[in-house]
């Protein structure tokens, strides 16, 4: 399971996505693209998750 909070990445936004890693990456990308106009790569979001979980 993985979890990302938009707020943790500098947005004033209460969006949180939680679930399987692949799903979290897809949902977070879609959200940041549609809501914030930022197109993170899959790799960038994977880095967010790895850093956060200290893996
Ligand atoms: Zn957001």
mmCIF file of the protein (N, C-alpha, C, O) and its ligand, coordinates in Angstrom:
data_MODEL
# 
_entry.id   MODEL 
# 
loop_
_entity.id 
_entity.type 
_entity.pdbx_number_of_molecules 
1 polymer     1 
2 non-polymer 1 
# 
_entity_poly.entity_id                      1 
_entity_poly.type                           'polypeptide(L)' 
_entity_poly.nstd_linkage                   no 
_entity_poly.nstd_monomer                   no 
_entity_poly.pdbx_seq_one_letter_code       
;(UNK)(UNK)(UNK)(UNK)(UNK)(UNK)(UNK)(UNK)(UNK)(UNK)(UNK)(UNK)(UNK)(UNK)(UNK)(UNK)
(UNK)(UNK)(UNK)(UNK)(UNK)(UNK)(UNK)(UNK)(UNK)(UNK)(UNK)(UNK)(UNK)(UNK)(UNK)(UNK)
(UNK)(UNK)(UNK)(UNK)(UNK)(UNK)(UNK)(UNK)(UNK)(UNK)(UNK)(UNK)(UNK)(UNK)(UNK)(UNK)
(UNK)(UNK)(UNK)(UNK)(UNK)(UNK)(UNK)
;
_entity_poly.pdbx_seq_one_letter_code_can   XXXXXXXXXXXXXXXXXXXXXXXXXXXXXXXXXXXXXXXXXXXXXXXXXXXXXXX 
_entity_poly.pdbx_strand_id                 A 
# 
loop_
_entity_poly_seq.entity_id 
_entity_poly_seq.num 
_entity_poly_seq.mon_id 
_entity_poly_seq.hetero 
1 1  UNK n 
1 2  UNK n 
1 3  UNK n 
1 4  UNK n 
1 5  UNK n 
1 6  UNK n 
1 7  UNK n 
1 8  UNK n 
1 9  UNK n 
1 10 UNK n 
1 11 UNK n 
1 12 UNK n 
1 13 UNK n 
1 14 UNK n 
1 15 UNK n 
1 16 UNK n 
1 17 UNK n 
1 18 UNK n 
1 19 UNK n 
1 20 UNK n 
1 21 UNK n 
1 22 UNK n 
1 23 UNK n 
1 24 UNK n 
1 25 UNK n 
1 26 UNK n 
1 27 UNK n 
1 28 UNK n 
1 29 UNK n 
1 30 UNK n 
1 31 UNK n 
1 32 UNK n 
1 33 UNK n 
1 34 UNK n 
1 35 UNK n 
1 36 UNK n 
1 37 UNK n 
1 38 UNK n 
1 39 UNK n 
1 40 UNK n 
1 41 UNK n 
1 42 UNK n 
1 43 UNK n 
1 44 UNK n 
1 45 UNK n 
1 46 UNK n 
1 47 UNK n 
1 48 UNK n 
1 49 UNK n 
1 50 UNK n 
1 51 UNK n 
1 52 UNK n 
1 53 UNK n 
1 54 UNK n 
1 55 UNK n 
# 
loop_
_struct_asym.id 
_struct_asym.entity_id 
A 1 
B 2 
# 
loop_
_chem_comp.id 
_chem_comp.type 
_chem_comp.mon_nstd_flag 
UNK 'L-peptide linking' . 
ZN  non-polymer         . 
# 
_pdbx_entity_nonpoly.entity_id   2 
_pdbx_entity_nonpoly.name        ? 
_pdbx_entity_nonpoly.comp_id     ZN 
# 
_pdbx_nonpoly_scheme.asym_id         B 
_pdbx_nonpoly_scheme.entity_id       2 
_pdbx_nonpoly_scheme.mon_id          ZN 
_pdbx_nonpoly_scheme.ndb_seq_num     1 
_pdbx_nonpoly_scheme.pdb_seq_num     101 
_pdbx_nonpoly_scheme.auth_seq_num    101 
_pdbx_nonpoly_scheme.pdb_mon_id      ZN 
_pdbx_nonpoly_scheme.auth_mon_id     ZN 
_pdbx_nonpoly_scheme.pdb_strand_id   A 
_pdbx_nonpoly_scheme.pdb_ins_code    . 
# 
loop_
_atom_site.group_PDB 
_atom_site.id 
_atom_site.type_symbol 
_atom_site.label_atom_id 
_atom_site.label_alt_id 
_atom_site.label_comp_id 
_atom_site.label_asym_id 
_atom_site.label_entity_id 
_atom_site.label_seq_id 
_atom_site.pdbx_PDB_ins_code 
_atom_site.Cartn_x 
_atom_site.Cartn_y 
_atom_site.Cartn_z 
_atom_site.occupancy 
_atom_site.B_iso_or_equiv 
_atom_site.pdbx_formal_charge 
_atom_site.auth_seq_id 
_atom_site.auth_comp_id 
_atom_site.auth_asym_id 
_atom_site.auth_atom_id 
_atom_site.pdbx_PDB_model_num 
ATOM   1   N  N  . UNK A 1 1  ? 0.838  -1.207 0.000   1.00 0.00 ? 1   UNK A N  1 
ATOM   2   C  CA . UNK A 1 1  ? 0.000  0.000  0.000   1.00 0.00 ? 1   UNK A CA 1 
ATOM   3   C  C  . UNK A 1 1  ? 0.872  1.256  0.000   1.00 0.00 ? 1   UNK A C  1 
ATOM   4   O  O  . UNK A 1 1  ? 1.942  1.292  0.607   1.00 0.00 ? 1   UNK A O  1 
ATOM   5   N  N  . UNK A 1 2  ? 0.395  2.260  -0.681  1.00 0.00 ? 2   UNK A N  1 
ATOM   6   C  CA . UNK A 1 2  ? 1.116  3.519  -0.762  1.00 0.00 ? 2   UNK A CA 1 
ATOM   7   C  C  . UNK A 1 2  ? 0.129  4.661  -0.550  1.00 0.00 ? 2   UNK A C  1 
ATOM   8   O  O  . UNK A 1 2  ? -1.080 4.494  -0.709  1.00 0.00 ? 2   UNK A O  1 
ATOM   9   N  N  . UNK A 1 3  ? 0.661  5.812  -0.193  1.00 0.00 ? 3   UNK A N  1 
ATOM   10  C  CA . UNK A 1 3  ? -0.185 6.968  0.056   1.00 0.00 ? 3   UNK A CA 1 
ATOM   11  C  C  . UNK A 1 3  ? 0.572  8.235  -0.302  1.00 0.00 ? 3   UNK A C  1 
ATOM   12  O  O  . UNK A 1 3  ? 1.751  8.374  0.024   1.00 0.00 ? 3   UNK A O  1 
ATOM   13  N  N  . UNK A 1 4  ? -0.102 9.156  -0.972  1.00 0.00 ? 4   UNK A N  1 
ATOM   14  C  CA . UNK A 1 4  ? 0.502  10.447 -1.276  1.00 0.00 ? 4   UNK A CA 1 
ATOM   15  C  C  . UNK A 1 4  ? -0.489 11.550 -0.945  1.00 0.00 ? 4   UNK A C  1 
ATOM   16  O  O  . UNK A 1 4  ? -1.679 11.447 -1.241  1.00 0.00 ? 4   UNK A O  1 
ATOM   17  N  N  . UNK A 1 5  ? 0.022  12.601 -0.329  1.00 0.00 ? 5   UNK A N  1 
ATOM   18  C  CA . UNK A 1 5  ? -0.800 13.781 -0.028  1.00 0.00 ? 5   UNK A CA 1 
ATOM   19  C  C  . UNK A 1 5  ? -0.296 14.918 -0.882  1.00 0.00 ? 5   UNK A C  1 
ATOM   20  O  O  . UNK A 1 5  ? 0.897  15.223 -0.883  1.00 0.00 ? 5   UNK A O  1 
ATOM   21  N  N  . UNK A 1 6  ? -1.183 15.533 -1.595  1.00 0.00 ? 6   UNK A N  1 
ATOM   22  C  CA . UNK A 1 6  ? -0.832 16.656 -2.448  1.00 0.00 ? 6   UNK A CA 1 
ATOM   23  C  C  . UNK A 1 6  ? -0.138 17.753 -1.623  1.00 0.00 ? 6   UNK A C  1 
ATOM   24  O  O  . UNK A 1 6  ? 0.828  18.372 -2.071  1.00 0.00 ? 6   UNK A O  1 
ATOM   25  N  N  . UNK A 1 7  ? -0.645 17.971 -0.435  1.00 0.00 ? 7   UNK A N  1 
ATOM   26  C  CA . UNK A 1 7  ? -0.129 19.002 0.463   1.00 0.00 ? 7   UNK A CA 1 
ATOM   27  C  C  . UNK A 1 7  ? 1.372  18.843 0.743   1.00 0.00 ? 7   UNK A C  1 
ATOM   28  O  O  . UNK A 1 7  ? 2.091  19.827 0.922   1.00 0.00 ? 7   UNK A O  1 
ATOM   29  N  N  . UNK A 1 8  ? 1.825  17.595 0.775   1.00 0.00 ? 8   UNK A N  1 
ATOM   30  C  CA . UNK A 1 8  ? 3.244  17.332 1.062   1.00 0.00 ? 8   UNK A CA 1 
ATOM   31  C  C  . UNK A 1 8  ? 4.160  17.790 -0.054  1.00 0.00 ? 8   UNK A C  1 
ATOM   32  O  O  . UNK A 1 8  ? 5.376  17.852 0.127   1.00 0.00 ? 8   UNK A O  1 
ATOM   33  N  N  . UNK A 1 9  ? 3.591  18.111 -1.206  1.00 0.00 ? 9   UNK A N  1 
ATOM   34  C  CA . UNK A 1 9  ? 4.429  18.496 -2.346  1.00 0.00 ? 9   UNK A CA 1 
ATOM   35  C  C  . UNK A 1 9  ? 4.224  19.946 -2.749  1.00 0.00 ? 9   UNK A C  1 
ATOM   36  O  O  . UNK A 1 9  ? 4.431  20.335 -3.899  1.00 0.00 ? 9   UNK A O  1 
ATOM   37  N  N  . UNK A 1 10 ? 3.808  20.733 -1.760  1.00 0.00 ? 10  UNK A N  1 
ATOM   38  C  CA . UNK A 1 10 ? 3.792  22.177 -1.953  1.00 0.00 ? 10  UNK A CA 1 
ATOM   39  C  C  . UNK A 1 10 ? 2.501  22.756 -2.491  1.00 0.00 ? 10  UNK A C  1 
ATOM   40  O  O  . UNK A 1 10 ? 2.451  23.931 -2.856  1.00 0.00 ? 10  UNK A O  1 
ATOM   41  N  N  . UNK A 1 11 ? 1.449  21.941 -2.546  1.00 0.00 ? 11  UNK A N  1 
ATOM   42  C  CA . UNK A 1 11 ? 0.171  22.459 -3.042  1.00 0.00 ? 11  UNK A CA 1 
ATOM   43  C  C  . UNK A 1 11 ? -0.767 22.731 -1.877  1.00 0.00 ? 11  UNK A C  1 
ATOM   44  O  O  . UNK A 1 11 ? -0.780 21.996 -0.890  1.00 0.00 ? 11  UNK A O  1 
ATOM   45  N  N  . UNK A 1 12 ? -1.552 23.796 -2.001  1.00 0.00 ? 12  UNK A N  1 
ATOM   46  C  CA . UNK A 1 12 ? -2.588 24.047 -1.007  1.00 0.00 ? 12  UNK A CA 1 
ATOM   47  C  C  . UNK A 1 12 ? -3.812 23.279 -1.448  1.00 0.00 ? 12  UNK A C  1 
ATOM   48  O  O  . UNK A 1 12 ? -4.712 23.817 -2.094  1.00 0.00 ? 12  UNK A O  1 
ATOM   49  N  N  . UNK A 1 13 ? -3.826 22.037 -1.094  1.00 0.00 ? 13  UNK A N  1 
ATOM   50  C  CA . UNK A 1 13 ? -4.795 21.114 -1.654  1.00 0.00 ? 13  UNK A CA 1 
ATOM   51  C  C  . UNK A 1 13 ? -4.924 19.930 -0.700  1.00 0.00 ? 13  UNK A C  1 
ATOM   52  O  O  . UNK A 1 13 ? -3.917 19.453 -0.177  1.00 0.00 ? 13  UNK A O  1 
ATOM   53  N  N  . UNK A 1 14 ? -6.130 19.454 -0.467  1.00 0.00 ? 14  UNK A N  1 
ATOM   54  C  CA . UNK A 1 14 ? -6.291 18.357 0.493   1.00 0.00 ? 14  UNK A CA 1 
ATOM   55  C  C  . UNK A 1 14 ? -6.473 16.996 -0.186  1.00 0.00 ? 14  UNK A C  1 
ATOM   56  O  O  . UNK A 1 14 ? -6.977 16.051 0.421   1.00 0.00 ? 14  UNK A O  1 
ATOM   57  N  N  . UNK A 1 15 ? -6.060 16.913 -1.435  1.00 0.00 ? 15  UNK A N  1 
ATOM   58  C  CA . UNK A 1 15 ? -6.154 15.643 -2.159  1.00 0.00 ? 15  UNK A CA 1 
ATOM   59  C  C  . UNK A 1 15 ? -5.195 14.601 -1.565  1.00 0.00 ? 15  UNK A C  1 
ATOM   60  O  O  . UNK A 1 15 ? -4.010 14.864 -1.361  1.00 0.00 ? 15  UNK A O  1 
ATOM   61  N  N  . UNK A 1 16 ? -5.742 13.424 -1.299  1.00 0.00 ? 16  UNK A N  1 
ATOM   62  C  CA . UNK A 1 16 ? -4.928 12.302 -0.808  1.00 0.00 ? 16  UNK A CA 1 
ATOM   63  C  C  . UNK A 1 16 ? -5.285 11.082 -1.639  1.00 0.00 ? 16  UNK A C  1 
ATOM   64  O  O  . UNK A 1 16 ? -6.458 10.820 -1.904  1.00 0.00 ? 16  UNK A O  1 
ATOM   65  N  N  . UNK A 1 17 ? -4.268 10.344 -2.046  1.00 0.00 ? 17  UNK A N  1 
ATOM   66  C  CA . UNK A 1 17 ? -4.541 9.113  -2.774  1.00 0.00 ? 17  UNK A CA 1 
ATOM   67  C  C  . UNK A 1 17 ? -3.829 7.977  -2.051  1.00 0.00 ? 17  UNK A C  1 
ATOM   68  O  O  . UNK A 1 17 ? -2.688 8.108  -1.607  1.00 0.00 ? 17  UNK A O  1 
ATOM   69  N  N  . UNK A 1 18 ? -4.534 6.868  -1.949  1.00 0.00 ? 18  UNK A N  1 
ATOM   70  C  CA . UNK A 1 18 ? -4.026 5.728  -1.189  1.00 0.00 ? 18  UNK A CA 1 
ATOM   71  C  C  . UNK A 1 18 ? -4.424 4.453  -1.900  1.00 0.00 ? 18  UNK A C  1 
ATOM   72  O  O  . UNK A 1 18 ? -5.523 4.358  -2.446  1.00 0.00 ? 18  UNK A O  1 
ATOM   73  N  N  . UNK A 1 19 ? -3.537 3.475  -1.897  1.00 0.00 ? 19  UNK A N  1 
ATOM   74  C  CA . UNK A 1 19 ? -3.870 2.203  -2.525  1.00 0.00 ? 19  UNK A CA 1 
ATOM   75  C  C  . UNK A 1 19 ? -2.632 1.491  -3.015  1.00 0.00 ? 19  UNK A C  1 
ATOM   76  O  O  . UNK A 1 19 ? -1.542 1.660  -2.469  1.00 0.00 ? 19  UNK A O  1 
ATOM   77  N  N  . UNK A 1 20 ? -2.812 0.692  -4.052  1.00 0.00 ? 20  UNK A N  1 
ATOM   78  C  CA . UNK A 1 20 ? -1.669 0.005  -4.651  1.00 0.00 ? 20  UNK A CA 1 
ATOM   79  C  C  . UNK A 1 20 ? -0.763 1.037  -5.323  1.00 0.00 ? 20  UNK A C  1 
ATOM   80  O  O  . UNK A 1 20 ? -1.232 2.047  -5.847  1.00 0.00 ? 20  UNK A O  1 
ATOM   81  N  N  . UNK A 1 21 ? 0.537  0.767  -5.297  1.00 0.00 ? 21  UNK A N  1 
ATOM   82  C  CA . UNK A 1 21 ? 1.505  1.722  -5.824  1.00 0.00 ? 21  UNK A CA 1 
ATOM   83  C  C  . UNK A 1 21 ? 1.163  2.181  -7.244  1.00 0.00 ? 21  UNK A C  1 
ATOM   84  O  O  . UNK A 1 21 ? 1.154  3.381  -7.517  1.00 0.00 ? 21  UNK A O  1 
ATOM   85  N  N  . UNK A 1 22 ? 0.884  1.249  -8.139  1.00 0.00 ? 22  UNK A N  1 
ATOM   86  C  CA . UNK A 1 22 ? 0.585  1.616  -9.526  1.00 0.00 ? 22  UNK A CA 1 
ATOM   87  C  C  . UNK A 1 22 ? -0.623 2.550  -9.612  1.00 0.00 ? 22  UNK A C  1 
ATOM   88  O  O  . UNK A 1 22 ? -0.641 3.499  -10.395 1.00 0.00 ? 22  UNK A O  1 
ATOM   89  N  N  . UNK A 1 23 ? -1.622 2.256  -8.792  1.00 0.00 ? 23  UNK A N  1 
ATOM   90  C  CA . UNK A 1 23 ? -2.845 3.054  -8.783  1.00 0.00 ? 23  UNK A CA 1 
ATOM   91  C  C  . UNK A 1 23 ? -2.597 4.446  -8.220  1.00 0.00 ? 23  UNK A C  1 
ATOM   92  O  O  . UNK A 1 23 ? -3.107 5.441  -8.734  1.00 0.00 ? 23  UNK A O  1 
ATOM   93  N  N  . UNK A 1 24 ? -1.799 4.498  -7.150  1.00 0.00 ? 24  UNK A N  1 
ATOM   94  C  CA . UNK A 1 24 ? -1.462 5.782  -6.540  1.00 0.00 ? 24  UNK A CA 1 
ATOM   95  C  C  . UNK A 1 24 ? -0.717 6.666  -7.541  1.00 0.00 ? 24  UNK A C  1 
ATOM   96  O  O  . UNK A 1 24 ? -0.993 7.860  -7.652  1.00 0.00 ? 24  UNK A O  1 
ATOM   97  N  N  . UNK A 1 25 ? 0.222  6.072  -8.261  1.00 0.00 ? 25  UNK A N  1 
ATOM   98  C  CA . UNK A 1 25 ? 0.989  6.832  -9.247  1.00 0.00 ? 25  UNK A CA 1 
ATOM   99  C  C  . UNK A 1 25 ? 0.059  7.383  -10.328 1.00 0.00 ? 25  UNK A C  1 
ATOM   100 O  O  . UNK A 1 25 ? 0.135  8.562  -10.672 1.00 0.00 ? 25  UNK A O  1 
ATOM   101 N  N  . UNK A 1 26 ? -0.809 6.541  -10.858 1.00 0.00 ? 26  UNK A N  1 
ATOM   102 C  CA . UNK A 1 26 ? -1.731 6.969  -11.907 1.00 0.00 ? 26  UNK A CA 1 
ATOM   103 C  C  . UNK A 1 26 ? -2.653 8.084  -11.415 1.00 0.00 ? 26  UNK A C  1 
ATOM   104 O  O  . UNK A 1 26 ? -2.838 9.096  -12.091 1.00 0.00 ? 26  UNK A O  1 
ATOM   105 N  N  . UNK A 1 27 ? -3.224 7.884  -10.235 1.00 0.00 ? 27  UNK A N  1 
ATOM   106 C  CA . UNK A 1 27 ? -4.185 8.855  -9.708  1.00 0.00 ? 27  UNK A CA 1 
ATOM   107 C  C  . UNK A 1 27 ? -3.518 10.191 -9.365  1.00 0.00 ? 27  UNK A C  1 
ATOM   108 O  O  . UNK A 1 27 ? -4.076 11.261 -9.607  1.00 0.00 ? 27  UNK A O  1 
ATOM   109 N  N  . UNK A 1 28 ? -2.312 10.104 -8.797  1.00 0.00 ? 28  UNK A N  1 
ATOM   110 C  CA . UNK A 1 28 ? -1.618 11.337 -8.422  1.00 0.00 ? 28  UNK A CA 1 
ATOM   111 C  C  . UNK A 1 28 ? -1.204 12.123 -9.665  1.00 0.00 ? 28  UNK A C  1 
ATOM   112 O  O  . UNK A 1 28 ? -1.307 13.350 -9.695  1.00 0.00 ? 28  UNK A O  1 
ATOM   113 N  N  . UNK A 1 29 ? -0.738 11.412 -10.684 1.00 0.00 ? 29  UNK A N  1 
ATOM   114 C  CA . UNK A 1 29 ? -0.359 12.073 -11.953 1.00 0.00 ? 29  UNK A CA 1 
ATOM   115 C  C  . UNK A 1 29 ? -1.556 12.772 -12.568 1.00 0.00 ? 29  UNK A C  1 
ATOM   116 O  O  . UNK A 1 29 ? -1.477 13.924 -12.993 1.00 0.00 ? 29  UNK A O  1 
ATOM   117 N  N  . UNK A 1 30 ? -2.663 12.052 -12.605 1.00 0.00 ? 30  UNK A N  1 
ATOM   118 C  CA . UNK A 1 30 ? -3.884 12.590 -13.204 1.00 0.00 ? 30  UNK A CA 1 
ATOM   119 C  C  . UNK A 1 30 ? -4.319 13.845 -12.445 1.00 0.00 ? 30  UNK A C  1 
ATOM   120 O  O  . UNK A 1 30 ? -4.674 14.860 -13.044 1.00 0.00 ? 30  UNK A O  1 
ATOM   121 N  N  . UNK A 1 31 ? -4.283 13.752 -11.125 1.00 0.00 ? 31  UNK A N  1 
ATOM   122 C  CA . UNK A 1 31 ? -4.699 14.875 -10.294 1.00 0.00 ? 31  UNK A CA 1 
ATOM   123 C  C  . UNK A 1 31 ? -3.794 16.093 -10.486 1.00 0.00 ? 31  UNK A C  1 
ATOM   124 O  O  . UNK A 1 31 ? -4.291 17.193 -10.726 1.00 0.00 ? 31  UNK A O  1 
ATOM   125 N  N  . UNK A 1 32 ? -2.476 15.914 -10.383 1.00 0.00 ? 32  UNK A N  1 
ATOM   126 C  CA . UNK A 1 32 ? -1.580 17.076 -10.503 1.00 0.00 ? 32  UNK A CA 1 
ATOM   127 C  C  . UNK A 1 32 ? -1.662 17.678 -11.898 1.00 0.00 ? 32  UNK A C  1 
ATOM   128 O  O  . UNK A 1 32 ? -1.551 18.894 -12.057 1.00 0.00 ? 32  UNK A O  1 
ATOM   129 N  N  . UNK A 1 33 ? -1.853 16.847 -12.900 1.00 0.00 ? 33  UNK A N  1 
ATOM   130 C  CA . UNK A 1 33 ? -1.989 17.348 -14.268 1.00 0.00 ? 33  UNK A CA 1 
ATOM   131 C  C  . UNK A 1 33 ? -3.276 18.154 -14.423 1.00 0.00 ? 33  UNK A C  1 
ATOM   132 O  O  . UNK A 1 33 ? -3.260 19.276 -14.930 1.00 0.00 ? 33  UNK A O  1 
ATOM   133 N  N  . UNK A 1 34 ? -4.381 17.574 -13.983 1.00 0.00 ? 34  UNK A N  1 
ATOM   134 C  CA . UNK A 1 34 ? -5.683 18.227 -14.193 1.00 0.00 ? 34  UNK A CA 1 
ATOM   135 C  C  . UNK A 1 34 ? -5.909 19.414 -13.273 1.00 0.00 ? 34  UNK A C  1 
ATOM   136 O  O  . UNK A 1 34 ? -6.459 20.431 -13.696 1.00 0.00 ? 34  UNK A O  1 
ATOM   137 N  N  . UNK A 1 35 ? -5.489 19.293 -12.018 1.00 0.00 ? 35  UNK A N  1 
ATOM   138 C  CA . UNK A 1 35 ? -5.786 20.342 -11.035 1.00 0.00 ? 35  UNK A CA 1 
ATOM   139 C  C  . UNK A 1 35 ? -4.701 21.399 -10.922 1.00 0.00 ? 35  UNK A C  1 
ATOM   140 O  O  . UNK A 1 35 ? -4.991 22.562 -10.640 1.00 0.00 ? 35  UNK A O  1 
ATOM   141 N  N  . UNK A 1 36 ? -3.449 21.001 -11.141 1.00 0.00 ? 36  UNK A N  1 
ATOM   142 C  CA . UNK A 1 36 ? -2.344 21.927 -10.915 1.00 0.00 ? 36  UNK A CA 1 
ATOM   143 C  C  . UNK A 1 36 ? -1.524 22.205 -12.166 1.00 0.00 ? 36  UNK A C  1 
ATOM   144 O  O  . UNK A 1 36 ? -0.596 23.013 -12.134 1.00 0.00 ? 36  UNK A O  1 
ATOM   145 N  N  . UNK A 1 37 ? -1.858 21.548 -13.255 1.00 0.00 ? 37  UNK A N  1 
ATOM   146 C  CA . UNK A 1 37 ? -1.158 21.792 -14.507 1.00 0.00 ? 37  UNK A CA 1 
ATOM   147 C  C  . UNK A 1 37 ? 0.291  21.340 -14.504 1.00 0.00 ? 37  UNK A C  1 
ATOM   148 O  O  . UNK A 1 37 ? 1.113  21.854 -15.263 1.00 0.00 ? 37  UNK A O  1 
ATOM   149 N  N  . UNK A 1 38 ? 0.603  20.368 -13.640 1.00 0.00 ? 38  UNK A N  1 
ATOM   150 C  CA . UNK A 1 38 ? 1.970  19.853 -13.581 1.00 0.00 ? 38  UNK A CA 1 
ATOM   151 C  C  . UNK A 1 38 ? 1.958  18.388 -13.993 1.00 0.00 ? 38  UNK A C  1 
ATOM   152 O  O  . UNK A 1 38 ? 1.229  17.571 -13.430 1.00 0.00 ? 38  UNK A O  1 
ATOM   153 N  N  . UNK A 1 39 ? 2.770  18.080 -14.975 1.00 0.00 ? 39  UNK A N  1 
ATOM   154 C  CA . UNK A 1 39 ? 2.796  16.719 -15.493 1.00 0.00 ? 39  UNK A CA 1 
ATOM   155 C  C  . UNK A 1 39 ? 4.032  15.986 -14.956 1.00 0.00 ? 39  UNK A C  1 
ATOM   156 O  O  . UNK A 1 39 ? 5.077  15.947 -15.605 1.00 0.00 ? 39  UNK A O  1 
ATOM   157 N  N  . UNK A 1 40 ? 3.890  15.407 -13.759 1.00 0.00 ? 40  UNK A N  1 
ATOM   158 C  CA . UNK A 1 40 ? 4.989  14.628 -13.188 1.00 0.00 ? 40  UNK A CA 1 
ATOM   159 C  C  . UNK A 1 40 ? 5.154  13.338 -13.981 1.00 0.00 ? 40  UNK A C  1 
ATOM   160 O  O  . UNK A 1 40 ? 4.181  12.759 -14.465 1.00 0.00 ? 40  UNK A O  1 
ATOM   161 N  N  . UNK A 1 41 ? 6.392  12.903 -14.105 1.00 0.00 ? 41  UNK A N  1 
ATOM   162 C  CA . UNK A 1 41 ? 6.626  11.605 -14.743 1.00 0.00 ? 41  UNK A CA 1 
ATOM   163 C  C  . UNK A 1 41 ? 6.345  10.511 -13.718 1.00 0.00 ? 41  UNK A C  1 
ATOM   164 O  O  . UNK A 1 41 ? 6.347  10.757 -12.512 1.00 0.00 ? 41  UNK A O  1 
ATOM   165 N  N  . UNK A 1 42 ? 6.107  9.316  -14.209 1.00 0.00 ? 42  UNK A N  1 
ATOM   166 C  CA . UNK A 1 42 ? 5.928  8.165  -13.331 1.00 0.00 ? 42  UNK A CA 1 
ATOM   167 C  C  . UNK A 1 42 ? 7.124  8.000  -12.409 1.00 0.00 ? 42  UNK A C  1 
ATOM   168 O  O  . UNK A 1 42 ? 6.986  7.687  -11.227 1.00 0.00 ? 42  UNK A O  1 
ATOM   169 N  N  . UNK A 1 43 ? 8.313  8.222  -12.987 1.00 0.00 ? 43  UNK A N  1 
ATOM   170 C  CA . UNK A 1 43 ? 9.547  8.058  -12.230 1.00 0.00 ? 43  UNK A CA 1 
ATOM   171 C  C  . UNK A 1 43 ? 9.638  9.067  -11.093 1.00 0.00 ? 43  UNK A C  1 
ATOM   172 O  O  . UNK A 1 43 ? 10.108 8.740  -10.004 1.00 0.00 ? 43  UNK A O  1 
ATOM   173 N  N  . UNK A 1 44 ? 9.188  10.295 -11.347 1.00 0.00 ? 44  UNK A N  1 
ATOM   174 C  CA . UNK A 1 44 ? 9.224  11.323 -10.312 1.00 0.00 ? 44  UNK A CA 1 
ATOM   175 C  C  . UNK A 1 44 ? 8.324  10.927 -9.148  1.00 0.00 ? 44  UNK A C  1 
ATOM   176 O  O  . UNK A 1 44 ? 8.699  11.085 -7.986  1.00 0.00 ? 44  UNK A O  1 
ATOM   177 N  N  . UNK A 1 45 ? 7.156  10.420 -9.454  1.00 0.00 ? 45  UNK A N  1 
ATOM   178 C  CA . UNK A 1 45 ? 6.219  10.038 -8.397  1.00 0.00 ? 45  UNK A CA 1 
ATOM   179 C  C  . UNK A 1 45 ? 6.728  8.800  -7.657  1.00 0.00 ? 45  UNK A C  1 
ATOM   180 O  O  . UNK A 1 45 ? 6.547  8.670  -6.446  1.00 0.00 ? 45  UNK A O  1 
ATOM   181 N  N  . UNK A 1 46 ? 7.354  7.912  -8.387  1.00 0.00 ? 46  UNK A N  1 
ATOM   182 C  CA . UNK A 1 46 ? 7.967  6.746  -7.739  1.00 0.00 ? 46  UNK A CA 1 
ATOM   183 C  C  . UNK A 1 46 ? 9.018  7.205  -6.729  1.00 0.00 ? 46  UNK A C  1 
ATOM   184 O  O  . UNK A 1 46 ? 9.136  6.639  -5.642  1.00 0.00 ? 46  UNK A O  1 
ATOM   185 N  N  . UNK A 1 47 ? 9.778  8.234  -7.098  1.00 0.00 ? 47  UNK A N  1 
ATOM   186 C  CA . UNK A 1 47 ? 10.775 8.782  -6.173  1.00 0.00 ? 47  UNK A CA 1 
ATOM   187 C  C  . UNK A 1 47 ? 10.116 9.364  -4.929  1.00 0.00 ? 47  UNK A C  1 
ATOM   188 O  O  . UNK A 1 47 ? 10.619 9.185  -3.820  1.00 0.00 ? 47  UNK A O  1 
ATOM   189 N  N  . UNK A 1 48 ? 8.987  10.065 -5.106  1.00 0.00 ? 48  UNK A N  1 
ATOM   190 C  CA . UNK A 1 48 ? 8.251  10.608 -3.948  1.00 0.00 ? 48  UNK A CA 1 
ATOM   191 C  C  . UNK A 1 48 ? 7.909  9.476  -2.995  1.00 0.00 ? 48  UNK A C  1 
ATOM   192 O  O  . UNK A 1 48 ? 8.096  9.584  -1.783  1.00 0.00 ? 48  UNK A O  1 
ATOM   193 N  N  . UNK A 1 49 ? 7.405  8.390  -3.561  1.00 0.00 ? 49  UNK A N  1 
ATOM   194 C  CA . UNK A 1 49 ? 6.966  7.258  -2.732  1.00 0.00 ? 49  UNK A CA 1 
ATOM   195 C  C  . UNK A 1 49 ? 8.145  6.596  -2.031  1.00 0.00 ? 49  UNK A C  1 
ATOM   196 O  O  . UNK A 1 49 ? 8.069  6.265  -0.848  1.00 0.00 ? 49  UNK A O  1 
ATOM   197 N  N  . UNK A 1 50 ? 9.220  6.407  -2.762  1.00 0.00 ? 50  UNK A N  1 
ATOM   198 C  CA . UNK A 1 50 ? 10.382 5.735  -2.169  1.00 0.00 ? 50  UNK A CA 1 
ATOM   199 C  C  . UNK A 1 50 ? 10.978 6.568  -1.044  1.00 0.00 ? 50  UNK A C  1 
ATOM   200 O  O  . UNK A 1 50 ? 11.336 6.049  0.013   1.00 0.00 ? 50  UNK A O  1 
ATOM   201 N  N  . UNK A 1 51 ? 11.077 7.863  -1.290  1.00 0.00 ? 51  UNK A N  1 
ATOM   202 C  CA . UNK A 1 51 ? 11.645 8.758  -0.292  1.00 0.00 ? 51  UNK A CA 1 
ATOM   203 C  C  . UNK A 1 51 ? 10.781 8.766  0.968   1.00 0.00 ? 51  UNK A C  1 
ATOM   204 O  O  . UNK A 1 51 ? 11.279 8.699  2.091   1.00 0.00 ? 51  UNK A O  1 
ATOM   205 N  N  . UNK A 1 52 ? 9.478  8.848  0.744   1.00 0.00 ? 52  UNK A N  1 
ATOM   206 C  CA . UNK A 1 52 ? 8.534  8.930  1.846   1.00 0.00 ? 52  UNK A CA 1 
ATOM   207 C  C  . UNK A 1 52 ? 8.571  7.675  2.716   1.00 0.00 ? 52  UNK A C  1 
ATOM   208 O  O  . UNK A 1 52 ? 8.481  7.748  3.942   1.00 0.00 ? 52  UNK A O  1 
ATOM   209 N  N  . UNK A 1 53 ? 8.706  6.524  2.059   1.00 0.00 ? 53  UNK A N  1 
ATOM   210 C  CA . UNK A 1 53 ? 8.657  5.268  2.798   1.00 0.00 ? 53  UNK A CA 1 
ATOM   211 C  C  . UNK A 1 53 ? 10.032 4.833  3.274   1.00 0.00 ? 53  UNK A C  1 
ATOM   212 O  O  . UNK A 1 53 ? 10.168 3.824  3.966   1.00 0.00 ? 53  UNK A O  1 
ATOM   213 N  N  . UNK A 1 54 ? 11.060 5.605  2.896   1.00 0.00 ? 54  UNK A N  1 
ATOM   214 C  CA . UNK A 1 54 ? 12.400 5.300  3.329   1.00 0.00 ? 54  UNK A CA 1 
ATOM   215 C  C  . UNK A 1 54 ? 12.908 3.953  2.837   1.00 0.00 ? 54  UNK A C  1 
ATOM   216 O  O  . UNK A 1 54 ? 13.659 3.274  3.536   1.00 0.00 ? 54  UNK A O  1 
ATOM   217 N  N  . UNK A 1 55 ? 12.501 3.573  1.650   1.00 0.00 ? 55  UNK A N  1 
ATOM   218 C  CA . UNK A 1 55 ? 12.935 2.283  1.093   1.00 0.00 ? 55  UNK A CA 1 
ATOM   219 C  C  . UNK A 1 55 ? 14.302 2.418  0.414   1.00 0.00 ? 55  UNK A C  1 
ATOM   220 O  O  . UNK A 1 55 ? 14.830 1.437  -0.111  1.00 0.00 ? 55  UNK A O  1 
HETATM 221 ZN ZN . ZN  B 2 .  ? -3.846 18.756 -5.482  1.00 0.00 ? 101 ZN  A ZN 1 
# 
